[in-house]
Amino acid sequence: MQITDQTGQILNIKTIPKRIISLVPSQTELLFDLGLENSIIGITKFCIHPKDSIKSKQIVGGTKNIKIDKILALQPDIILCNKEENTKEIAEACKHICPVHISDIFNIEDAKKMIKDYGQLFNKGKESRAIIKKIDLRLNDFQLYIKEKPVLKVAYFIWRNPWMAAGNNTFINYLLELNQFENIYSSKERYPEIDIKNLSKEKSLEVILLSSEPYPFKNKHVNELESLTQNLKIVFVNGELFSWYGTRLLKSFDYFKKLRESIE
């Protein structure tokens, strides 16, 4: 089998991989939902879904810091990475062990392509098609819901010290646009550092969204922002539903509806 991953790398796979290591939390959850629980042998410490099933899996490090000796000992047939989540150095090190499939996700079409690829890689075509169909149905329903909603200007923060926001060329920014949210930092690339003292100058800003991950924002951070801004809504949001691009998407659209209703 020959398959091209989302970075243009061609993988030649002789047999269906039976020993899988996933270095990406959202992709780990997808594997379980494809029915591959018994084939998953290694995950990261950030792979937290499905909560009960992951407990028996070997942790091989984080998304940015792997334990190469543990990966070697597990003798994987394939390692699954993501261009944003994992460093180039990690991907290159893993290629010395076995084939490495790298995803690169900017929108839902990219996410569906990854799901389709996994269906081909792991002989789960029927399951992958069913998941894609469900995503399409829920996406279409959400698009009908959101199309008449007003555009709101937002800032989506992911980190503090330094403060960092989601910018352009990110899956988060894509989902913000899908939600009729105009990202005030969409002119900046990726995840820019922000001087929050300048927020008061952003006269058009209407809503600040504080993601639940990777930084655990608390009420004290709301107070910090409120001291610098006036008449702005500051809302905690579920970061998984704005950044995970596997089967977690199936939960995103209902959440987005509730989020919009809470803001309005």
Buried (B, 14 or more C-beta within 10 A) or exposed (E): EEBEBBBEBEBEBEEBBEBBBBBBBBBBBBBBBBEBBEBBBBBBEBBBBBEEEBEEBBBBBBBEEBBBEBBBEBEBBBBBBBBBBBBEEBBEBBBEBBBBBBBBBBBBEBBBBBBBBBBBBBEBEEBBEBBBEEBEEBBEEBEEEBEEBEEBBBBBBBBBEEBBBBBBBBBBBBBBBBBBBBBBBBEBEEBBEBEBEEBEEBEEBBBBBBBBBEBEBEEEBBEBBEEEBEEBBBBBBBBBBBBBBBBBBBBBBEBBBEBBEEBE
